[in-house]
Amino acid sequence: MTPDELRAEVAKIGWWHSIDLGHGIVTPGRTNLPDKIDYIGLPHDLTGRSVLDVGAWDGFFSFEAERRGAQRVMAVDSFCWNGPGWGTKAGFDLARRSLGSTVEDRELEVVDLSPDTVGVFDVVLFLGVLYHLPDPFRALQSIASVTGSHLILETHVDLRFCPYPAIRFYPSGQLSGDPTNFWGPNPAAIEAMLRWVGFRRVERVARRKVRRPKLVGGRRFRPKHWIRWLRRFEPTMMVFHAWR
Ligand SMILES: C[S@@+](CC[C@H](N)C(=O)[O-])C[C@H]1O[C@@H](n2cnc3c(N)ncnc32)[C@H](O)[C@@H]1O
């Protein structure tokens, strides 16, 4: 495919991820991936490791894992690839072809992941998916069953002021008008659920970075203590790492 043909193919697709396909062609995605790749804490060196990317969509994180040396990468999706989701599999297929990638793909529901259906992977990426699933506990059980060592989980959290494990339910699109946003667990609930499904060690790695407005003169705005305290009432995205 010539660069012009590739550009024309890229333009036909609604992209979620910005993926650099070479020849100066970057797919016009809607997520800020340079920020996200840092904040999820993806290991820089994945040499020889196997990686499963669950809810891969256009596959940015799968291709990045391959680029970082992973020996085997599998991308899994269903909702966007072959369901009622917000996109299609066309972006993943085009990116894989033009990158000359060997990332494998499987169309599967999260709850159908098991050692029998996909095998067990050293590293599992489960980014931005959990809160879209009607049964998050069952989903985490499936995820645990295919994680050999290290899980990187990014999810929506709520009720951060609550010291005990608690989960908020959003009926009928209450969160951002999206009816597939079902759950807002608090960090304590995520940690408890991860331990319950078999992870021995769980760490909170990051909360979505908020860009602070700058004052004149370049000094950063530092919110007062009570504003920082009030932020516990805001829902946000968080990253957890867990080890089997
Ligand atoms: C917000 S997107 C996140 C995409 C990507 N992981 C990222 O972080 O940029 C949610 C993804 O989860 C997938 N998904 C939603 N429900 C799913 C299900 N039941 N089984 C498998 N994938 C699902 C969607 O198709 C979509 O690709």
The ligand as a Tripos MOL2 file, in Angstrom:
@<TRIPOS>MOLECULE
LIG
   27    29     1     0     0
SMALL
NO_CHARGES

@<TRIPOS>ATOM
      1 C1        -13.1350    2.9450   26.7660 C.3       1 LIG1
      2 S1        -12.6580    1.6830   25.6350 S.3       1 LIG1
      3 C2        -10.9800    1.4150   26.1480 C.3       1 LIG1
      4 C3        -10.1210    0.9670   24.9900 C.3       1 LIG1
      5 C4         -8.6460    0.7500   25.3540 C.3       1 LIG1
      6 N1         -8.4770   -0.3460   26.2770 N.3       1 LIG1
      7 C5         -8.0530    2.0180   25.9130 C.2       1 LIG1
      8 O1         -7.7340    2.0680   27.1110 O.co2     1 LIG1
      9 O2         -7.8820    2.9950   25.1660 O.co2     1 LIG1
     10 C6        -13.4940    0.2340   26.2700 C.3       1 LIG1
     11 C7        -13.1830   -1.0330   25.4700 C.3       1 LIG1
     12 O3        -13.7750   -2.1680   26.1200 O.3       1 LIG1
     13 C8        -14.4100   -2.9740   25.1470 C.3       1 LIG1
     14 N2        -15.4910   -3.7480   25.7770 N.ar      1 LIG1
     15 C9        -16.6060   -3.2690   26.3390 C.ar      1 LIG1
     16 N3        -17.3790   -4.2740   26.7880 N.ar      1 LIG1
     17 C10       -16.7030   -5.4240   26.5140 C.ar      1 LIG1
     18 C11       -16.9790   -6.7970   26.7490 C.ar      1 LIG1
     19 N4        -18.1000   -7.1620   27.3640 N.pl3     1 LIG1
     20 N5        -16.0820   -7.7180   26.3370 N.ar      1 LIG1
     21 C12       -14.9280   -7.3170   25.7030 C.ar      1 LIG1
     22 N6        -14.6130   -6.0110   25.4610 N.ar      1 LIG1
     23 C13       -15.5020   -5.0780   25.8650 C.ar      1 LIG1
     24 C14       -14.9160   -1.9780   24.1160 C.3       1 LIG1
     25 O4        -15.1860   -2.5960   22.8860 O.3       1 LIG1
     26 C15       -13.7580   -1.0040   24.0610 C.3       1 LIG1
     27 O5        -12.7680   -1.4270   23.1780 O.3       1 LIG1
@<TRIPOS>BOND
     1     1     2 1
     2     2     3 1
     3     2    10 1
     4     3     4 1
     5     4     5 1
     6     5     6 1
     7     5     7 1
     8     7     8 2
     9     7     9 1
    10    10    11 1
    11    11    12 1
    12    11    26 1
    13    12    13 1
    14    13    14 1
    15    13    24 1
    16    14    15 ar
    17    14    23 ar
    18    15    16 ar
    19    16    17 ar
    20    17    18 ar
    21    17    23 ar
    22    18    19 1
    23    18    20 ar
    24    20    21 ar
    25    21    22 ar
    26    22    23 ar
    27    24    25 1
    28    24    26 1
    29    26    27 1
@<TRIPOS>SUBSTRUCTURE
     1 LIG1         1 GROUP 0 **** ****
